[in-house]
Amino acid sequence: MILVVASMELELEGLFGLDRSPGYWEACELKYTGIGRRQVDKTFDSFEFDPALDGLVSVGFVGSVDPDFEPGELCLIESIESEGKEVRLQPDEALWKRAQKSLTGVYQTCELLTVDRTLRSIEEKRSLGANQFSIIDRETYWVAKIAEEEALPFLSLRVVFDGIDQELPPEFCYDGDTGKVKPGRFTSWLVRNPSRFREIPWLGWNSVKARRRLGQALNDVVPALLG
């Protein structure tokens, strides 16, 4: 059995999202944590790990801090660090090799940095572009840490949502725990900032591309991990 963990439903559900009809999904458990360390810890505080679990796979969207990593790009994670400088964590070698062998289509291998807050501005993302990291998120390190504590083999697959030169709407437009848009606040922000209307199409298109690529990757990798 494999535990697949994502932070938000919108990463896997909806238009061109994950198809869970294939039979192998019966041997998987899917869990959503919410955004950031606090939500990850809260989710797993009372979680009972099934003794039959063979591994934990962390999936979802990331932001790019490298111009070579564009929206829709699939990333097979080689190592994870946190902004707080905790010990670097790495995926299980056997799971990583099985995933690498099973993946179809173009993908990249890279290191990931888990940050304490969402970096929304182009300037913030560019400020991280000079280090060894190509992508950032807010959960993977903490999910990997739990896997380590539970002695569970760990693997992470991530897809770029926002490119290094794409600016995200401000935090008050979203629920800080779930990532869901707050329609009233989002609309109000757009009315006050009409020049940002042009960004709406790429937000939607990025989401479609990212979900489609992540779904394809999971359909490649999950059967290989269970086999």
VODRENRO-972186 format. One line per field, with one value per residue: residue number from 1; chain; x, y, z of N, C-alpha, C in turn. Coordinates in nm, 2 decimals, padded with zeros to 4 digits. Layout:
! VODRENRO-972186
num <- c(NUM  ...) $
cadena <- c(A  ...) $
n.xx <- c(X  ...) $
n.yy <- c(Y  ...) $
n.zz <- c(Z  ...) $
ca.xx <- c(X  ...) $
ca.yy <- c(Y  ...) $
ca.zz <- c(Z  ...) $
c.xx <- c(X  ...) $
c.yy <- c(Y  ...) $
c.zz <- c(Z  ...) $
//
This chain:
! VODRENRO-972186
num <- c(1  2  3  4  5  6  7  8  9  10  11  12  13  14  15  16  17  18  19  20  21  22  23  24  25  26  27  28  29  30  31  32  33  34  35  36  37  38  39  40  41  42  43  44  45  46  47  48  49  50  51  52  53  54  55  56  57  58  59  60  61  62  63  64  65  66  67  68  69  70  71  72  73  74  75  76  77  78  79  80  81  82  83  84  85  86  87  88  89  90  91  92  93  94  95  96  97  98  99  100  101  102  103  104  105  106  107  108  109  110  111  112  113  114  115  116  117  118  119  120  121  122  123  124  125  126  127  128  129  130  131  132  133  134  135  136  137  138  139  140  141  142  143  144  145  146  147  148  149  150  151  152  153  154  155  156  157  158  159  160  161  162  163  164  165  166  167  168  169  170  171  172  173  174  175  176  177  178  179  180  181  182  183  184  185  186  187  188  189  190  191  192  193  194  195  196  197  198  199  200  201  202  203  204  205  206  207  208  209  210  211  212  213  214  215  216  217  218  219  220  221  222  223  224  225  226  227) $
cadena <- c(A  A  A  A  A  A  A  A  A  A  A  A  A  A  A  A  A  A  A  A  A  A  A  A  A  A  A  A  A  A  A  A  A  A  A  A  A  A  A  A  A  A  A  A  A  A  A  A  A  A  A  A  A  A  A  A  A  A  A  A  A  A  A  A  A  A  A  A  A  A  A  A  A  A  A  A  A  A  A  A  A  A  A  A  A  A  A  A  A  A  A  A  A  A  A  A  A  A  A  A  A  A  A  A  A  A  A  A  A  A  A  A  A  A  A  A  A  A  A  A  A  A  A  A  A  A  A  A  A  A  A  A  A  A  A  A  A  A  A  A  A  A  A  A  A  A  A  A  A  A  A  A  A  A  A  A  A  A  A  A  A  A  A  A  A  A  A  A  A  A  A  A  A  A  A  A  A  A  A  A  A  A  A  A  A  A  A  A  A  A  A  A  A  A  A  A  A  A  A  A  A  A  A  A  A  A  A  A  A  A  A  A  A  A  A  A  A  A  A  A  A  A  A  A  A  A  A) $
n.xx <- c(00.08  00.04  00.09  -00.04  00.03  -00.09  -00.10  -00.32  -00.66  -00.71  -00.48  -00.49  -00.76  -01.05  -01.06  -00.91  -00.78  -00.66  -00.72  -00.88  -00.98  -00.85  -00.76  -00.53  -00.53  -00.68  -00.51  -00.39  -00.38  -00.51  -00.43  -00.50  -00.32  -00.33  -00.18  00.17  00.39  00.26  00.00  00.06  00.17  -00.05  -00.23  -00.11  -00.08  -00.28  -00.30  -00.32  -00.09  -00.10  00.01  00.07  00.17  00.38  00.52  00.56  00.44  00.49  00.32  00.24  00.20  00.46  00.67  00.87  01.22  01.40  01.49  01.49  01.30  00.99  00.63  00.42  00.63  00.76  00.90  01.13  01.22  01.54  01.66  01.58  01.56  01.51  01.41  01.48  01.72  01.74  01.85  01.94  01.72  01.66  01.51  01.39  01.61  01.55  01.28  01.30  01.46  01.28  01.07  01.20  01.26  01.01  00.87  00.73  00.76  00.88  01.09  01.25  01.52  01.59  01.69  01.49  01.36  01.20  01.01  00.92  00.70  00.47  00.62  00.54  00.60  00.79  01.04  01.11  01.12  01.33  01.54  01.61  01.72  01.99  02.10  02.14  01.90  01.61  01.33  01.05  00.85  00.60  00.56  00.69  00.94  00.85  00.67  00.84  01.00  00.83  00.79  01.04  01.06  00.87  00.98  00.93  00.96  01.03  00.92  00.91  00.72  00.69  00.52  00.57  00.40  00.39  00.60  00.93  00.91  00.65  00.40  00.22  -00.12  -00.20  -00.18  -00.42  -00.62  -00.66  -00.74  -00.54  -00.47  -00.59  -00.55  -00.76  -00.94  -01.07  -01.35  -01.48  -01.28  -01.09  -01.21  -01.25  -00.99  -00.90  -01.07  -00.96  -00.71  -00.69  -00.51  -00.41  -00.58  -00.50  -00.35  -00.51  -00.58  -00.34  -00.31  -00.52  -00.46  -00.20  -00.28  -00.43  -00.24  -00.05  -00.19  -00.26  -00.01  00.09  -00.10  -00.05  00.21  00.17  00.01  00.20  00.39  00.28  00.17  00.42  00.55  00.39  00.42) $
n.yy <- c(-00.12  00.23  00.56  00.85  01.19  01.51  01.88  02.03  02.00  02.10  02.04  01.79  01.73  01.79  01.97  01.79  01.65  01.40  01.07  00.83  00.58  00.35  00.01  -00.01  00.20  00.12  00.02  00.23  00.51  00.84  01.15  01.48  01.76  02.04  02.37  02.43  02.39  02.38  02.29  02.04  01.91  01.92  01.76  01.51  01.46  01.31  01.09  00.76  00.54  00.29  -00.04  -00.19  -00.02  00.06  00.28  00.64  00.90  01.22  01.47  01.74  02.10  02.33  02.63  02.80  02.89  02.91  02.99  02.79  02.61  02.56  02.64  02.36  02.18  01.86  01.74  01.52  01.46  01.50  01.57  01.73  02.04  02.26  02.60  02.66  02.54  02.28  01.93  01.80  01.61  01.30  01.11  00.77  00.54  00.31  00.34  00.58  00.51  00.33  00.49  00.67  00.50  00.43  00.66  00.85  01.07  01.41  01.51  01.66  01.62  01.73  01.95  02.05  02.33  02.38  02.64  02.89  03.06  03.15  03.25  03.51  03.73  03.84  03.94  03.83  03.55  03.56  03.62  03.39  03.25  03.22  03.01  02.65  02.54  02.47  02.48  02.56  02.50  02.46  02.24  01.98  01.91  01.88  01.67  01.47  01.45  01.34  01.09  00.99  00.97  00.78  00.57  00.52  00.45  00.71  00.94  01.20  01.38  01.66  01.93  02.22  02.51  02.81  03.01  03.16  03.42  03.49  03.64  03.58  03.63  03.83  03.71  03.73  03.67  03.41  03.11  03.05  02.80  02.60  02.68  02.74  02.97  03.28  03.40  03.66  03.83  03.80  03.90  04.16  04.25  04.24  04.43  04.66  04.65  04.66  04.62  04.37  04.19  04.06  03.85  03.65  03.44  03.29  03.19  03.00  02.84  02.74  02.59  02.38  02.26  02.18  02.00  01.80  01.70  01.61  01.41  01.23  01.15  01.02  00.81  00.67  00.61  00.51  00.24  00.12  00.14  -00.01  -00.26) $
n.zz <- c(00.00  -00.07  00.05  -00.07  -00.07  -00.08  -00.07  -00.14  -00.26  -00.52  -00.65  -00.75  -00.82  -01.03  -01.34  -01.59  -01.40  -01.16  -01.25  -01.08  -01.14  -01.23  -01.13  -00.96  -00.78  -00.57  -00.39  -00.27  -00.05  -00.03  00.08  00.20  00.31  00.36  00.36  00.43  00.72  00.97  00.91  00.80  01.02  01.19  01.05  01.06  01.32  01.46  01.29  01.19  01.10  00.85  00.91  00.68  00.49  00.23  00.14  00.12  -00.07  -00.17  -00.34  -00.57  -00.64  -00.72  -00.69  -00.93  -00.91  -01.10  -01.42  -01.61  -01.54  -01.61  -01.61  -01.57  -01.58  -01.49  -01.19  -01.05  -00.74  -00.60  -00.35  -00.04  00.13  00.41  00.48  00.73  00.77  00.86  00.87  00.56  00.36  00.19  -00.09  -00.08  -00.21  -00.36  -00.43  -00.57  -00.80  -00.92  -00.98  -01.16  -01.37  -01.46  -01.54  -01.80  -02.08  -02.07  -01.80  -01.51  -01.28  -00.96  -00.68  -00.40  -00.22  00.08  00.19  00.44  00.39  00.13  -00.17  -00.36  -00.52  -00.81  -00.76  -00.51  -00.58  -00.76  -00.60  -00.48  -00.68  -00.72  -00.59  -00.52  -00.56  -00.76  -00.74  -00.53  -00.23  00.03  00.19  00.14  00.27  00.54  00.52  00.43  00.66  00.84  00.72  00.75  01.04  01.08  00.96  00.69  00.35  00.12  -00.14  -00.38  -00.61  -00.81  -00.97  -01.16  -01.10  -01.10  -01.28  -01.26  -01.34  -01.30  -01.13  -00.83  -00.71  -00.42  -00.07  00.08  -00.09  -00.09  00.09  00.36  00.46  00.30  00.04  -00.13  -00.34  -00.23  -00.33  -00.31  -00.20  -00.39  -00.63  -00.54  -00.51  -00.78  -00.89  -00.78  -00.88  -01.18  -01.39  -01.34  -01.45  -01.68  -01.60  -01.52  -01.72  -01.75  -01.49  -01.48  -01.70  -01.63  -01.41  -01.52  -01.69  -01.50  -01.34  -01.52  -01.60  -01.36  -01.30  -01.51  -01.45  -01.20  -01.28  -01.42  -01.22  -00.98  -01.02  -01.07  -00.82  -00.66  -00.77) $
ca.xx <- c(00.00  00.12  00.02  -00.01  00.00  -00.08  -00.14  -00.45  -00.74  -00.70  -00.36  -00.52  -00.90  -01.10  -01.04  -00.79  -00.71  -00.63  -00.82  -00.86  -01.06  -00.77  -00.76  -00.42  -00.56  -00.74  -00.39  -00.34  -00.46  -00.48  -00.45  -00.47  -00.27  -00.33  -00.05  00.27  00.43  00.16  -00.11  00.11  00.18  -00.19  -00.29  -00.05  -00.08  -00.37  -00.31  -00.27  -00.02  -00.13  00.13  00.09  00.22  00.52  00.59  00.48  00.47  00.45  00.30  00.17  00.26  00.57  00.70  01.01  01.31  01.50  01.42  01.49  01.19  00.87  00.50  00.39  00.74  00.76  01.03  01.15  01.30  01.66  01.69  01.49  01.61  01.42  01.46  01.54  01.85  01.74  01.93  01.89  01.65  01.66  01.41  01.43  01.68  01.48  01.16  01.35  01.50  01.17  01.00  01.28  01.25  00.87  00.82  00.72  00.75  01.00  01.09  01.38  01.56  01.64  01.67  01.38  01.37  01.08  01.01  00.82  00.59  00.46  00.69  00.45  00.65  00.90  01.16  01.13  01.16  01.46  01.64  01.66  01.77  02.14  02.15  02.14  01.76  01.53  01.19  01.02  00.72  00.59  00.53  00.76  01.03  00.79  00.61  00.96  01.04  00.73  00.82  01.17  01.02  00.79  01.06  00.86  01.03  00.97  00.94  00.84  00.70  00.63  00.50  00.58  00.28  00.42  00.74  01.01  00.87  00.51  00.36  00.09  -00.21  -00.17  -00.22  -00.55  -00.71  -00.67  -00.74  -00.40  -00.46  -00.63  -00.52  -00.88  -00.96  -01.18  -01.40  -01.51  -01.16  -01.02  -01.27  -01.22  -00.85  -00.90  -01.13  -00.87  -00.59  -00.74  -00.40  -00.37  -00.67  -00.43  -00.28  -00.60  -00.57  -00.23  -00.33  -00.60  -00.39  -00.10  -00.34  -00.47  -00.11  00.02  -00.27  -00.25  00.12  00.10  -00.18  00.02  00.32  00.12  -00.03  00.32  00.48  00.21  00.18  00.56  00.58  00.32  00.45) $
ca.yy <- c(00.00  00.35  00.68  00.97  01.31  01.64  01.98  02.09  01.92  02.15  01.99  01.66  01.71  01.89  01.96  01.72  01.60  01.26  00.96  00.72  00.46  00.22  -00.07  00.00  00.30  00.06  -00.01  00.36  00.61  00.97  01.24  01.62  01.81  02.18  02.43  02.47  02.30  02.37  02.21  01.91  01.85  01.90  01.65  01.38  01.44  01.20  00.99  00.62  00.48  00.15  -00.12  -00.24  00.09  00.04  00.41  00.77  00.98  01.36  01.53  01.87  02.21  02.41  02.75  02.79  03.00  02.89  03.01  02.66  02.52  02.64  02.59  02.23  02.09  01.76  01.73  01.41  01.53  01.43  01.60  01.84  02.11  02.36  02.73  02.67  02.48  02.14  01.83  01.76  01.48  01.24  01.01  00.64  00.52  00.21  00.41  00.68  00.44  00.27  00.61  00.72  00.40  00.42  00.79  00.87  01.21  01.49  01.55  01.70  01.58  01.86  01.97  02.13  02.40  02.41  02.77  02.92  03.14  03.15  03.36  03.55  03.83  03.80  03.98  03.72  03.43  03.57  03.63  03.25  03.18  03.20  02.89  02.52  02.50  02.52  02.49  02.58  02.47  02.48  02.12  01.86  01.88  01.83  01.54  01.38  01.44  01.25  00.96  00.95  00.94  00.66  00.47  00.49  00.49  00.84  00.98  01.32  01.42  01.79  02.00  02.37  02.59  02.94  03.03  03.26  03.56  03.50  03.69  03.53  03.72  03.84  03.60  03.75  03.62  03.26  03.05  03.02  02.66  02.51  02.73  02.77  03.11  03.35  03.48  03.80  03.90  03.79  04.00  04.30  04.28  04.26  04.56  04.76  04.64  04.61  04.58  04.23  04.10  03.99  03.74  03.54  03.33  03.21  03.11  02.89  02.74  02.67  02.48  02.27  02.19  02.11  01.88  01.70  01.64  01.53  01.29  01.14  01.10  00.93  00.69  00.60  00.58  00.43  00.09  00.07  00.14  -00.12  -00.39) $
ca.zz <- c(00.00  -00.09  00.09  -00.16  00.01  -00.15  00.02  -00.18  -00.36  -00.65  -00.72  -00.81  -00.86  -01.12  -01.49  -01.63  -01.28  -01.14  -01.27  -00.98  -01.17  -01.25  -01.01  -00.86  -00.68  -00.45  -00.30  -00.23  00.03  -00.07  00.19  00.18  00.44  00.37  00.32  00.53  00.82  01.07  00.86  00.78  01.15  01.24  00.97  01.09  01.47  01.50  01.18  01.22  00.98  00.83  00.91  00.55  00.41  00.17  00.11  00.12  -00.19  -00.16  -00.47  -00.58  -00.72  -00.67  -00.77  -00.99  -00.89  -01.20  -01.55  -01.69  -01.49  -01.66  -01.57  -01.63  -01.58  -01.39  -01.12  -00.96  -00.64  -00.55  -00.21  00.01  00.24  00.46  00.49  00.86  00.77  00.91  00.80  00.42  00.35  00.05  -00.11  -00.07  -00.34  -00.44  -00.48  -00.67  -00.92  -00.98  -01.04  -01.27  -01.48  -01.50  -01.59  -01.95  -02.11  -02.02  -01.66  -01.46  -01.15  -00.90  -00.54  -00.36  -00.09  00.15  00.26  00.55  00.34  -00.01  -00.23  -00.46  -00.62  -00.90  -00.69  -00.41  -00.64  -00.83  -00.49  -00.45  -00.81  -00.73  -00.51  -00.59  -00.57  -00.88  -00.71  -00.38  -00.18  00.17  00.26  00.11  00.38  00.66  00.49  00.43  00.79  00.90  00.67  00.82  01.17  01.07  00.89  00.57  00.23  00.08  -00.27  -00.41  -00.75  -00.81  -01.10  -01.15  -01.12  -01.13  -01.33  -01.19  -01.38  -01.29  -00.99  -00.78  -00.64  -00.27  00.01  00.13  -00.19  -00.07  00.23  00.39  00.50  00.19  -00.09  -00.21  -00.37  -00.17  -00.45  -00.28  -00.19  -00.52  -00.71  -00.49  -00.55  -00.93  -00.92  -00.73  -00.96  -01.31  -01.47  -01.32  -01.52  -01.78  -01.54  -01.49  -01.81  -01.72  -01.37  -01.51  -01.79  -01.55  -01.32  -01.61  -01.73  -01.38  -01.30  -01.63  -01.60  -01.24  -01.32  -01.60  -01.37  -01.10  -01.35  -01.45  -01.11  -00.87  -01.05  -01.06  -00.68  -00.60  -00.84) $
c.xx <- c(00.09  00.03  00.06  -00.06  00.01  -00.13  -00.28  -00.53  -00.72  -00.57  -00.39  -00.66  -00.93  -01.06  -00.91  -00.71  -00.69  -00.75  -00.79  -00.94  -00.97  -00.76  -00.65  -00.44  -00.63  -00.63  -00.33  -00.43  -00.41  -00.52  -00.41  -00.43  -00.31  -00.19  00.04  00.29  00.32  00.04  -00.06  00.12  00.04  -00.25  -00.24  -00.05  -00.16  -00.39  -00.25  -00.22  -00.05  00.00  00.17  00.15  00.36  00.59  00.50  00.53  00.41  00.44  00.24  00.24  00.38  00.59  00.85  01.09  01.43  01.44  01.41  01.37  01.06  00.74  00.47  00.51  00.74  00.90  01.03  01.26  01.42  01.69  01.60  01.56  01.50  01.49  01.53  01.67  01.86  01.82  01.86  01.83  01.66  01.56  01.47  01.49  01.61  01.36  01.20  01.38  01.38  01.08  01.07  01.26  01.11  00.81  00.83  00.72  00.88  00.98  01.23  01.40  01.62  01.63  01.56  01.40  01.23  01.09  00.90  00.70  00.59  00.53  00.61  00.51  00.77  01.03  01.20  01.18  01.30  01.57  01.69  01.72  01.92  02.19  02.13  01.99  01.69  01.38  01.17  00.88  00.72  00.57  00.62  00.86  00.96  00.72  00.73  01.01  00.96  00.76  00.94  01.14  00.95  00.86  00.99  00.95  00.96  01.01  00.86  00.84  00.63  00.62  00.50  00.45  00.31  00.57  00.80  00.97  00.72  00.48  00.23  00.01  -00.17  -00.24  -00.37  -00.66  -00.74  -00.69  -00.60  -00.37  -00.48  -00.59  -00.64  -00.90  -01.08  -01.24  -01.42  -01.38  -01.08  -01.07  -01.25  -01.08  -00.84  -00.96  -01.04  -00.74  -00.62  -00.63  -00.36  -00.47  -00.60  -00.36  -00.38  -00.59  -00.46  -00.24  -00.42  -00.53  -00.28  -00.16  -00.37  -00.34  -00.05  -00.06  -00.26  -00.12  00.14  00.02  -00.11  00.13  00.28  00.07  00.09  00.38  00.40  00.21  00.32  00.60  00.51  00.36  00.56) $
c.yy <- c(00.12  00.47  00.79  01.09  01.43  01.75  02.03  02.00  01.97  02.10  01.86  01.65  01.82  01.87  01.90  01.67  01.45  01.17  00.85  00.60  00.34  00.15  -00.05  00.11  00.24  00.02  00.12  00.43  00.75  01.07  01.38  01.68  01.96  02.24  02.46  02.36  02.28  02.28  02.06  01.84  01.82  01.78  01.51  01.35  01.32  01.09  00.86  00.56  00.33  00.07  -00.18  -00.14  00.05  00.17  00.52  00.85  01.12  01.42  01.67  01.97  02.27  02.54  02.74  02.91  02.98  02.90  02.89  02.57  02.60  02.57  02.46  02.13  01.99  01.75  01.61  01.46  01.44  01.45  01.72  01.91  02.21  02.49  02.75  02.60  02.35  02.05  01.80  01.62  01.43  01.13  00.87  00.60  00.42  00.27  00.51  00.62  00.38  00.38  00.66  00.63  00.40  00.55  00.80  01.02  01.28  01.52  01.59  01.64  01.71  01.85  02.07  02.20  02.43  02.54  02.79  02.99  03.13  03.28  03.40  03.65  03.78  03.83  03.87  03.60  03.44  03.58  03.49  03.18  03.16  03.08  02.77  02.47  02.56  02.54  02.50  02.54  02.50  02.35  02.00  01.82  01.82  01.70  01.43  01.35  01.34  01.11  00.91  00.90  00.81  00.54  00.42  00.53  00.61  00.87  01.11  01.35  01.56  01.85  02.15  02.43  02.73  02.95  03.15  03.40  03.58  03.54  03.64  03.64  03.72  03.73  03.61  03.70  03.47  03.22  03.00  02.88  02.57  02.55  02.76  02.92  03.16  03.44  03.63  03.88  03.91  03.90  04.14  04.34  04.32  04.40  04.68  04.76  04.58  04.57  04.43  04.13  04.01  03.86  03.62  03.42  03.24  03.13  02.99  02.79  02.67  02.56  02.36  02.19  02.12  01.99  01.77  01.63  01.56  01.40  01.19  01.07  01.00  00.80  00.61  00.53  00.48  00.28  00.04  00.05  00.02  -00.26  -00.46) $
c.zz <- c(00.00  -00.03  00.00  -00.09  -00.08  -00.05  -00.01  -00.27  -00.50  -00.73  -00.79  -00.87  -00.96  -01.26  -01.52  -01.51  -01.28  -01.17  -01.18  -01.01  -01.19  -01.12  -00.91  -00.76  -00.56  -00.35  -00.25  -00.14  -00.01  00.04  00.16  00.31  00.47  00.35  00.44  00.64  00.93  01.03  00.84  00.92  01.21  01.18  01.03  01.24  01.52  01.39  01.22  01.10  00.97  00.83  00.77  00.45  00.36  00.13  00.12  00.01  -00.18  -00.30  -00.46  -00.66  -00.65  -00.75  -00.82  -00.95  -00.99  -01.34  -01.64  -01.65  -01.51  -01.61  -01.65  -01.63  -01.46  -01.33  -01.03  -00.86  -00.59  -00.41  -00.17  00.13  00.28  00.47  00.63  00.88  00.85  00.82  00.66  00.43  00.20  00.04  -00.10  -00.21  -00.42  -00.51  -00.59  -00.80  -00.99  -01.05  -01.16  -01.39  -01.54  -01.57  -01.74  -01.97  -02.05  -01.88  -01.62  -01.32  -01.08  -00.74  -00.51  -00.23  -00.04  00.23  00.36  00.50  00.19  -00.07  -00.36  -00.56  -00.70  -00.83  -00.59  -00.47  -00.70  -00.72  -00.46  -00.57  -00.82  -00.66  -00.59  -00.61  -00.70  -00.85  -00.56  -00.36  -00.03  00.25  00.25  00.22  00.50  00.64  00.49  00.57  00.87  00.85  00.73  00.96  01.18  01.00  00.76  00.45  00.17  -00.06  -00.29  -00.56  -00.74  -00.95  -01.08  -01.19  -01.17  -01.17  -01.25  -01.22  -01.38  -01.14  -00.95  -00.71  -00.49  -00.19  00.06  00.03  -00.18  00.07  00.26  00.43  00.38  00.05  -00.18  -00.22  -00.29  -00.27  -00.42  -00.27  -00.32  -00.62  -00.67  -00.53  -00.70  -00.96  -00.89  -00.81  -01.10  -01.41  -01.45  -01.38  -01.62  -01.73  -01.52  -01.59  -01.78  -01.59  -01.40  -01.60  -01.71  -01.46  -01.40  -01.65  -01.62  -01.34  -01.40  -01.62  -01.47  -01.24  -01.40  -01.52  -01.27  -01.16  -01.40  -01.33  -01.01  -00.90  -01.03  -00.91  -00.61  -00.66  -00.77) $
//
